[in-house]
Amino acid sequence: MDDKQPLTLAVGRIVRPHGVRGELVVEVRTDSPELRFAPGAVLSMRRRGARGSEDFTVAAARPHAGRLLVRAEGVEGREAAEELRGALLLVTADELESTDDPDEFHDHQLEGLRVVFPAGEEAGVVAEVVHTPAGELLAVRTPDDREVLVPFVSEMVPEIDLEAGRLVVDPPEGLFDAEE
């Protein structure tokens, strides 16, 4: 019997309450917010500092200033919403829809990959995929323990080999240089 916990992935983070009726400002961390935050969707929620998780059922969601305003079942009023500040909204990896596009990846597939330059020398490890309004960045932890942000575009990341556990970066000159 396999007693390993399933891999959980954050699809959102509760930033703060909005208004007085219990609405929540959610920073979206998924490419499928219309699916993850559809009314009736049940997510796992892990509060800041908590070990376990609890169910979070979406009652309604609407876009607002690059984020979502979400109402959740059982969250009534600003005080109840304030208690959820900083909580992560999670799904298990097996709930993710598979992508048929060979150039599309889920964050958890990229995080932990070895990063090498075109000639093969080690550049580091992908520590995190950072989502910004301008696009995705790969936070690469270098062998000397610095973090370098690499735009996740095909010109700079020409090759990804999930089976080999590595990706190739071809950065512009100076991107990986240590600051003096």
C-alpha positions in Angstrom: 0.0 0.0 0.0 1.3 3.5 -1.0 1.0 5.9 1.9 2.8 8.7 0.3 0.9 12.0 0.3 -0.2 13.1 -3.2 1.6 16.1 -4.6 -0.4 19.3 -4.0 -0.1 22.4 -6.1 -1.1 25.9 -5.3 -3.7 27.3 -7.7 -4.2 30.5 -5.7 -3.3 32.5 -2.6 -5.8 34.5 -0.5 -4.3 38.0 -0.4 -6.8 39.9 1.8 -10.5 40.5 2.3 -12.5 42.7 -0.1 -15.4 44.7 1.3 -17.5 43.7 4.3 -19.4 40.7 3.0 -16.6 38.1 3.1 -15.3 38.4 -0.4 -11.7 37.4 -0.8 -9.0 38.8 -3.1 -7.2 35.8 -4.6 -3.9 35.9 -6.5 -4.3 33.3 -9.2 -1.6 30.7 -9.7 -3.2 28.5 -12.4 -3.6 28.7 -16.1 -7.2 27.5 -15.7 -8.9 29.9 -13.3 -12.3 29.5 -15.0 -12.1 25.8 -14.1 -10.5 26.0 -10.6 -12.7 28.9 -9.4 -16.0 27.9 -11.0 -19.0 28.0 -8.6 -19.1 24.7 -6.7 -15.5 23.8 -7.2 -13.9 22.3 -4.1 -10.3 23.2 -3.4 -8.1 22.3 -0.4 -7.1 25.3 1.7 -4.0 25.4 3.9 -4.0 28.4 6.3 -0.7 30.1 7.1 1.2 28.1 9.8 -1.3 25.2 9.7 -0.2 21.6 9.0 -3.4 20.2 7.6 -5.9 21.5 5.1 -9.6 22.0 4.9 -12.2 22.2 2.1 -12.8 25.5 0.4 -15.9 25.6 -1.8 -16.2 28.4 -4.3 -19.6 30.1 -4.3 -18.7 32.8 -6.9 -15.7 34.4 -8.6 -15.2 37.4 -10.7 -12.1 39.1 -12.2 -10.8 42.3 -10.5 -7.6 44.2 -11.2 -5.6 41.2 -12.4 -6.8 39.0 -9.6 -10.1 37.3 -8.7 -12.7 38.3 -6.1 -13.9 35.0 -4.7 -16.8 34.2 -2.4 -16.5 30.9 -0.5 -19.2 28.9 1.2 -19.3 29.5 4.9 -17.2 32.7 4.8 -19.5 35.5 6.0 -18.3 38.9 6.8 -14.9 40.7 6.8 -13.7 39.1 10.1 -14.1 35.6 8.7 -12.4 36.6 5.5 -9.5 38.2 7.4 -8.8 34.9 9.1 -8.0 33.4 5.7 -5.4 36.0 4.7 -2.3 34.2 3.3 -4.0 30.8 2.9 -3.0 28.7 -0.1 -5.7 27.2 -2.3 -4.5 23.8 -3.5 -5.3 20.9 -5.8 -3.6 17.5 -6.1 -1.5 16.9 -9.2 -3.8 14.1 -10.3 -6.6 16.7 -10.6 -4.7 18.7 -13.3 -5.8 18.3 -16.8 -3.1 16.9 -19.0 -1.7 19.2 -21.7 -1.5 17.9 -25.3 0.8 20.8 -26.2 4.4 19.7 -26.1 5.5 23.3 -25.3 3.2 23.6 -22.3 4.2 22.6 -18.8 2.8 22.6 -15.3 4.9 24.4 -12.7 5.6 21.3 -10.7 7.1 19.6 -13.9 9.7 22.4 -14.2 10.6 22.9 -10.5 13.6 20.9 -9.6 14.9 20.4 -13.1 18.7 20.8 -13.6 19.5 23.8 -15.7 22.5 23.7 -18.1 23.9 26.0 -20.7 24.0 25.0 -24.4 27.6 23.7 -24.0 26.5 21.5 -21.1 27.9 23.2 -18.1 25.7 23.4 -15.0 23.8 26.7 -14.5 21.7 25.5 -11.5 18.3 24.2 -10.6 14.8 25.6 -11.3 13.6 26.6 -7.8 10.3 28.1 -8.8 8.2 29.3 -11.7 7.3 33.0 -11.1 4.1 34.3 -12.8 4.1 37.9 -13.7 1.7 40.0 -15.8 4.5 40.1 -18.4 4.9 36.4 -18.5 6.6 33.5 -16.7 10.1 33.6 -15.2 12.2 30.6 -14.1 13.9 31.3 -10.7 17.1 29.4 -11.1 19.2 28.7 -8.0 22.8 28.8 -9.1 25.6 26.5 -7.7 26.9 29.5 -5.7 23.4 29.9 -4.2 22.3 33.0 -6.1 18.8 33.3 -7.7 18.7 34.3 -11.4 15.3 35.1 -13.1 15.2 33.7 -16.6 12.3 34.7 -18.9 10.5 31.5 -19.8 10.6 32.0 -23.6 11.8 29.6 -26.3 14.7 31.9 -27.3 16.2 31.6 -23.8 14.9 28.1 -22.9 15.3 26.3 -26.2 15.1 22.7 -24.8 13.2 21.0 -22.0 13.7 17.3 -21.3 11.4 16.1 -18.5 12.6 12.5 -18.7 16.2 13.5 -18.4 15.3 16.0 -15.6 17.0 19.0 -17.3 16.4 22.1 -19.4 18.8 24.2 -21.4 19.1 27.9 -21.0 20.7 30.2 -23.6 20.7 33.5 -21.7 21.9 36.9 -22.9 25.4 37.9 -22.0 25.7 38.9 -18.3 22.4 37.4 -17.0 24.2 34.7 -14.9 27.2 36.9 -14.0 27.7 37.5 -10.2 27.3 41.1 -9.1 30.4 42.7 -7.7 
